[in-house]
Amino acid sequence: IMADHVADEEFHCKERVKDHVLRSAVEQWAEVKAQLAEDALIGSGAAPCAPAASLEPPPSPVPASALVAPPEELRRVAKRYTQAIAQFRDAAVAQGTATPPALKWEAGEVLEAFGCCLETLLRMRVGACVCLLDELRDVGSRMTEATDLLGSAVGLPNIKIHAGIAVDCAKDFEKISPHNRAATRKRINRSLAVLRESETQLTRSLSPPEGSNMGVCSDEEDLDCGDSDFQELEAPQRCLIEALVCVTIALERVLQEASQACIPDKGVLAALATVGSLEAVALRATEASRAVQGLTTTALGDLEAAHFLAPLAELRAASEAMVGAGGGLEGAGTQAGTELLADLDELDAAFAAAAAAAPDASP
């Protein structure tokens, strides 16, 4: 009942403050977002950006490791926004009102600090390629949403929560990648995290937890104990999951090499790889990790061929683009890339065997 009351109170309060004191932040961001998304970035002086389908983007005239924005500037701007948010929060809590004039000065401070953040994002777009531009848009969008929700929360009991969310966005702003190679590496590492999560799920399905009793429970009332949840896999499904684990591990090695190559002066691969080729790997890594997620869900579930074929094809296309002719790591002599392609062939064979062994498979 209390939760319903609070929800109803929040609804009516938001209705009262549709045009709240921080609402203009959304309008400011709309203009900046349009500029970040413009196709005319090259004409305005920004570096050529690699389209998602391109594997050989034109080289950037800005050095890949050149600072687009000094870290100290990001810290200074983020600190100003954080302080403005704290002042606004304290004043709103003290006054407990949603009347705009009561918070006019504090709101002005927030909007001015927010505007400085947007100006920094606009300056950073000059020389930014796809990965960094995506990061700028993501940070700006989340900061705008947090600022808007904070304004809507004036007079509500949860305004401190919204202020905390805005402060978290300021921390993300402070950690924006300072140059193209750093942004590319961050995107590759996100794909790596997705792959490792899928690998963990697949590996756990192959063997019971250590020390499990394989369904032997000490009490009849504990028939749903965790250890008894493990089920032995049929041979075709086990082979398929093992093959998928091998592919996932090989793909992780490829991305680990690409991630290291994003660090300037980090070995031979870093010297050979251009920011354009590394960015192509980062974009394909997103596709590959998404495909592995889909394959993992299907392999651990109903194992329907129709659900397996599409992500399998997407995974092969992305992998071949990364390590094959014209790919971002081509010519670097990576053993991991060769192993990945071989493991993909094994996965194809394992899938064919599992599909043939399915109960509804045609003779």
N, C-alpha and C positions, 0 to 999 in steps of 0.2 A: 504493500500500500504506500509506504514511504517512497519507494522508488518511482511509483507511478506519479506521486505528488510532485517529486523533484522534476521528473520528465515533463509534466504538464506546466510547471513553473518555468522551466527553461524554454518551452515552446512559446508561451505567451510573452516572455521577456524578449526572445529573439524577434517576435513579431513587432514588438515596440521599437526595436532598434535596428530595423532593416537598414536605415541610413545612419549607421553609428559613426562615431568620431574617427574611426580608422578605415572607413569604407573606401576612401580614395586610394588606399594602397593597391586595391584590385585594379583600379583604372590605370595607375602608374605601371603596374606589371604588364597590363595588356599591351601597352605601347612598346615596352622593352621586349616582351616576348615576340612581338611581331618583327622587331628588328633582328632578334637572334635567329628567327626562322626564315629570314629573307633569302631568296636565291641570289640577291644582288650583293651578297657579302664580299665576293671576290672583287667586284667593281669598287667597293668602298674601302678596299685595302686589306681585307682579311685574306688569309692564306687559302688556297684551293682546298676544298674539303672532299674527301672520298665518299661518293655515294655508296649506299649499302650494298648494291649489287656489283660494284666495281672492285676489282682485285689489284688494279694498278693505277692508283690515283696519281695525279701530277705531283711532283715534289713541291714541298712548301718552301717559299723564299725565306721564311723565318726558321732559324735553327731549331731542331726538334727539342733540344734541351734548354733553349733560351727561356728565361723567365718571362711569362706573360704578365704576371703580377707578383711583386715581391711579397714573400710571406708576412713581413712586418706590416705591410699595408693591409693585408687581409685581417691580421690580428687587431689592428687599430680600428678598422671599420666595424668588425664584429663586436669589439668591446663597447664601442659607442652605442650600437643597437641594443646590446645586452643591458647596459645601464639605463637606456631609455625605457626598455620594457619593465625593468625593476621599479622605476619611478612611477610609471603608469599603473602597474599592479598595486603598489602601496597606496597610491592616491585613490584608486577605485575601491580598494578594500576599506580604506578609512572613511570615504564619503558614502559608500554603498548606494550609489545612484547611477542611473543610466542617462541622466540629463546631460547633453553634450557640453553646455557652457561650463559645467563643473569640472570637466577634465580637458578643457581646451588647450591649456598650456602643455600638459603632459602628452596629450595626443599629438600636438605639433612636434614635440621632441621625437616621438616614435616615428612619425611620418618623415621627418627630416633625416633621421638616421637610416630609415628604410630606403629613402631616396639615394643616400650615399652608397648603400649596398648595390642598388640597381645600377648606379653610375659605374661602379667597379666592374660589375658583370659586363656592361657594355664595352668598357675599355679592354676587357680580357678577350672579347670576341675577335679582336684584331690579331691575326696570327693563329687563331685556334682552328683545329681540325675537328672532324666529326665527334670523336670521343669527348673532347673537352667541351665542345658546344653542347652536347647532350648533358654533360655534367652541369654546365652553367644553367641550362633550362630547368633541370631537375631541382637544383638548389633554390633557384629563384621562385619556382612554382610552390615548393613546400614552405618557403619563408613567407610568401604572400598569403597562402592559406592559413598559416599560423597567426599572422598579423590580423587577418580578417576575423578569424574565430575569436581572437582575444578581444577585439572590439565588440563582437556580438555577446561576449560573456560578461560585459560590465553589468553589475547588479545581480549576478548569479553566484551561487556558493562555490562553483568550480572555477572561478577566474584564475586562481593560483595554478591550477592544472594547465590551463591554456597558456599562462605566462611561462610555465616550465617548458612546454612544447616549443614556444617561440625561442626560448634560450637554447634549446637543443638545436634548432635550426641555425642559430648563430654559430654554434660550434661546428656544424657541417660547413657553413660558409667559410669559417676560418681554415678548414681543412681542404678547401678546393685545390685541385691539382695545379701546381704553379706553371706547368708547361705540358706540351703535347705528349711526350713520352710518359710522363707521370700519369696523365689521364688514361692513356692507352693501357698502361700496366694495371691501373686500378680496375679497369673493365675486364681485363683478362683474369685478374685475381677473383673477381666476382663469379666468373664462370667456373673457375677452379673450385670455389667453395660449393657451388651447386653440384659439381661432379663428385666431390668427396662425400657429400651427403648421400648421393645416390649409391656410391660405392659401399658406404656403411650399411645402407638398407639391404643391398644385394648380398653382402657378406654375411650379415646376420641371418638371412634366410637359408644359408647353406649349412649351418651347424647350430646346435642348441647352445644356449649360454653356458659358460663354464660353471661347473658345480650343480647343473640342473639335474633333477631326478627323472626327467623324461616322463612326466605325468604321474609320478608316484607322490601322492599328497598324504600328509600325516593325519588329516581329519577329513571325514566324509563331507563336511560342510565346505571344504576348500577345494572343491572340484574345479573351480575356475582359477586356480592359482596360476601365476605368470609362467612358470616353467612348463606347464602342460599345454601352453598355447602353441609350442613348436610342433610343426607337422613335417614329416618326412616328404620330400619332393619325389615325384616320379622321375625316372631316369632322363627322359627327353627334356623335361623342364629344368632339371638340375644342370644338364649340359648347356642349355641355353643361357641360364643365369651365369654359369662359370665363364662362358664365352663373352657375355656382356660385361662381366667384371674385368676381364682381360682388356677389352676395348676401352673401358673407362679408365683403367690405370695407364694404358698407353697414351690416351688422349691427355691425361693429366701431365704426363712427362713432356708432351709436345708443348702444352701451355706453360709449363714451368720454364722450359727453354725460352719461349717467347717472352715470358715475364722478365727473365733475367736479361734478355736482349734489350729490354726497354730502359735499362740502367746504362747511362752513358759510360763508355770506357770499361764495359764489363765483358771482357773476353772477345774472341773472334766473331762470334755470332752477333754481338752488339755492333761491331764495326761493319759487318756485312749488311745487316738489316736496316732499312730506311724506316722513317716514321710512317710512311705510307704503307709499306708492306706489313709492318707491325700492327697498324690500325686495321688492315684487312684481316689479319689473324684475329684481332679482338672482336670484330664484327662477326666473323665466322664462328668464333668460340661461343658467342651468345647463342647462335643457332644450334651448334653441336650440343651444348649443355642442356638446352631445352629439349632436344631430341632424346638425349639420354634419360631425362626425367620421364618422358612419355614411355620410352621402352621399359624403364624400371617399373612403372606402374602396371603396364600390361604383363610383363614377365612374372610379376609377383601376384597378379590377379587372375583374370579369366583366360588370358593368353589367346585372345581372339586374333586371328591373322589380319583381319581388316584394321585392327587398332595398332598392329605392330608394323605394317608395311610402310605407312606414311612417315613415321619418325625414323625408321631404318633408312629410308631413302634420303631423308633430310640429313641424317648423321653422315652418311657416305658422301653426299655432295659437299657438305661443309668440311669434312676431313680431307677430301681430295683437293679442295680449294686451298686449304692451309698448307699442305705438304707436297702437292703435286706441281706440275708445270705451271708456272705463273703465280704460285701461291706465295704467301708471305715468308715461308721458311725454305722455299725451294733454293737449292744451290748451297745451302749451309751444311749439307752432309749429315743431317740429323738422323741418327739411328732410331730415335723414338718415332719419327715420321714413318719410316719403313715398317717398323713393328706395328704401328697403328693400322696401316693399310692391310697388312697380313692378318691381323686380328679381326678386321672387318670381314675378310673372306671367311674366317672361321665362324664368325657370328652368323653370316648368311647361311652357311651349311647347317649350323645348329638350329636355326629358325626353321629351315626346310624340314629337318628331321622331326622337330617338335610339332610342326603343322601336320606332317604326314601321320604322326602317332596320335593326333587328336581324335577323340571318339567320333566326331562328326565329319572326319576327313573322308573325302571320296576315295575309293579304291584305285 
